[in-house]
Amino acid sequence: MKTSINFKAVKPDSEAHNFRRKTFDYIRKELTSKNEYWQVDKISDRIQKIEAYCKEKSGRKLQCNAMPVREAVVVIKEGTTLKDLHDLARKLEDELNIRIFQIAIHKDEGHWDKETKDWKPNLHAHLVADWQDQRTGKTLKHQSFHYSRMQDIASECLGMERGTAGSVGRLEAVGFKIRKKEEELQALEQKLNNMKSQLGSGTFKDLIVKNTNLFGKQQVKTEETIANFGNTFRLFNAELQKSTDDLDAKIRRITELQREIASLKKENTLLKRKNTELLTDSVVFAGEKKKYLDSVILALKKSIRYERMKHPDSDRSDNSKLKEEMNNICRELSLNSHIPFSAFEQIFSVVELATALFSLLSFGPSNEQEPDYIPLQKKKKKKKIYRG
């Protein structure tokens, strides 16, 4: 089985849906008892805390367009437990600072197979996360490789195959949904046409009840015949209305999916255009490269602090051992976060930056707040001495 995790802005009715505080017509109520739930805060309470901390930390209100609370739907398997999801939550917090405060496992959603009539469960879990950066008070900022790492973490913690990454995978999934919905739509239209043709066919002659009188002539038994026609038409009308409603719902859903796939195609076009700019425009490439290296430096500093916290008493006075420890930190970060090792080689080619990173590993952070980047010091000009 494949799994995937994608965070989006939390919806206003997320808690009602996740904790089954309302009745929904697309769930099997007899399976709801198999669901599992866990929470630390209500969404409204957590948002208030986030806003207060942002004001305290930055002196400003949280931006109105910020998404401080986000929700992910994670594909799970039958044996997935709350412990597995707590492990996933801890890993997301350790590596990406994403703090999960609500989890809901749903085992009561799915659909009935049209052909086999078997129940096909849609096993998944909802993770609601605090998206605030505890260092700045603002919302977390992640690079593309961080979102790729999220998929790796979900796969590792849940013991499932990693799903297709990025917009291409979502585009394929939406396209598949549209094809399936169109097939269902055709089946419904065929069913509707069959019912309409039956209404005009001769099969209704069987509903007429007759008997033979004393003179050997057949007479229609009016009451029984009317009752047969009434019952039959009621059944047909109910089935016709249900099919019509299903047909309308399928058409609406196909329209929504087509709108979504158009949006994803636009997103992919923008990504291709950006990729072209990176390959052809040296200024754009330099800017994106600096952003990327800055994010790698932040991740490296975090890993160094974590290593010092794990081994605070290690003797780091030997330069060769210090270099070996730093090399191991870089290799592990490269492997876990899919960062090319050449990025670390480029970072350590800057003497002042390398010195600062080794100092952080040797002595830990200074009392002052550490800047997001290490500025390069300019060489002082030598003063000319004029001799008379």
NORFEN-V774586 format. One record per pair of residues at least 4 apart in sequence whose ideal C-beta (glycine too) atoms are under 6 Angstrom apart, sorted by sequence separation. I is the first residue (numbers start at 1). J is the second residue. D is the distance in Angstrom with one decimal. If there is no record, write none. Layout:
{{I J D} {I J D}}
This chain:
{{10 14 5.1} {13 17 5.6} {14 18 5.7} {15 19 5.7} {41 45 4.8} {53 57 5.8} {54 58 5.8} {62 66 5.3} {76 80 3.7} {80 84 5.2} {92 96 5.5} {142 146 3.8} {154 158 5.9} {165 169 5.9} {167 171 5.9} {213 217 5.5} {221 225 6.0} {233 237 5.9} {236 240 5.9} {277 281 4.8} {333 337 5.6} {339 343 5.5} {359 363 5.8} {16 21 4.5} {41 46 4.3} {113 118 4.8} {133 138 5.5} {155 160 5.8} {164 169 3.0} {220 225 5.7} {334 339 4.9} {365 370 5.5} {16 22 4.8} {92 98 4.3} {93 99 5.3} {212 218 5.6} {213 219 5.5} {316 322 5.2} {348 354 4.4} {112 119 6.0} {113 120 5.6} {133 140 5.0} {155 162 4.0} {277 284 4.7} {278 285 5.1} {334 341 4.8} {54 62 4.4} {131 139 5.2} {210 218 4.7} {110 119 6.0} {111 120 5.5} {131 140 5.3} {110 120 5.2} {210 220 5.6} {211 221 5.9} {278 288 5.9} {51 62 5.0} {89 100 3.7} {110 121 4.1} {151 162 5.4} {20 32 5.9} {110 122 4.5} {209 221 4.4} {109 122 4.6} {151 165 5.6} {330 344 4.4} {209 224 4.1} {209 225 4.9} {148 165 5.7} {208 225 5.2} {19 37 5.7} {50 68 4.5} {85 103 5.2} {106 124 5.7} {356 374 4.7} {105 125 4.8} {207 228 4.1} {353 374 4.7} {47 69 5.9} {104 126 4.5} {207 229 5.6} {307 329 5.7} {352 374 5.9} {103 127 5.9} {352 376 5.6} {207 232 6.0} {43 69 5.8} {102 128 3.7} {303 329 5.3} {100 127 5.1} {15 43 5.9} {100 129 5.1} {101 130 5.8} {303 333 5.1} {98 129 5.0} {99 130 4.2} {326 361 5.9} {85 125 5.7} {97 140 5.8} {296 339 5.8} {38 82 5.9} {195 240 5.8} {36 82 5.3} {316 362 4.9} {76 123 5.1} {296 343 5.1} {76 124 6.0} {75 124 5.6} {76 125 5.3} {96 146 5.8} {73 124 5.4} {74 125 4.8} {192 243 5.0} {191 243 5.8} {73 126 6.0} {46 101 5.9} {72 127 4.7} {188 243 5.9} {304 360 5.2} {308 364 5.6} {14 71 5.7} {71 128 5.0} {304 361 5.1} {9 67 4.5} {188 246 5.6} {10 69 4.7} {70 129 5.3} {188 247 4.9} {10 70 5.9} {41 101 5.0} {9 70 6.0} {10 71 4.4} {40 101 4.3} {70 131 5.0} {91 153 4.9} {7 70 4.4} {39 102 4.3} {68 131 5.4} {68 132 5.5} {7 72 4.5} {38 103 4.6} {185 250 4.6} {6 72 5.9} {91 157 5.8} {184 250 5.8} {5 72 5.0} {37 104 5.1} {5 74 4.8} {36 105 4.3} {88 157 4.0} {181 250 5.8} {35 105 5.8} {87 157 4.9} {4 75 5.6} {35 106 5.7} {68 139 5.7} {3 75 4.5} {35 107 5.8} {181 253 5.7} {34 107 4.3} {66 139 5.0} {181 254 5.0} {84 158 5.7} {1 77 5.1} {31 107 5.8} {32 108 4.6} {31 108 3.9} {80 158 5.9} {58 137 4.5} {178 257 4.7} {294 373 5.9} {28 108 5.1} {57 137 3.1} {177 257 5.5} {27 108 4.5} {27 109 5.5} {50 132 4.9} {54 137 4.1} {174 257 5.8} {46 130 6.0} {53 137 5.6} {18 104 3.9} {174 260 5.4} {174 261 4.7} {171 264 4.6} {170 264 5.9} {167 264 5.6} {167 267 5.3} {167 268 5.3} {18 126 4.7} {5 150 5.4} {5 154 4.3} {3 154 5.2} {3 155 5.9} {143 295 4.8} {3 158 5.4} {3 160 4.1} {1 160 5.2} {2 161 4.7} {4 163 3.5} {3 163 5.9} {2 163 4.4} {149 337 5.2} {148 338 5.8} {145 338 5.3}}
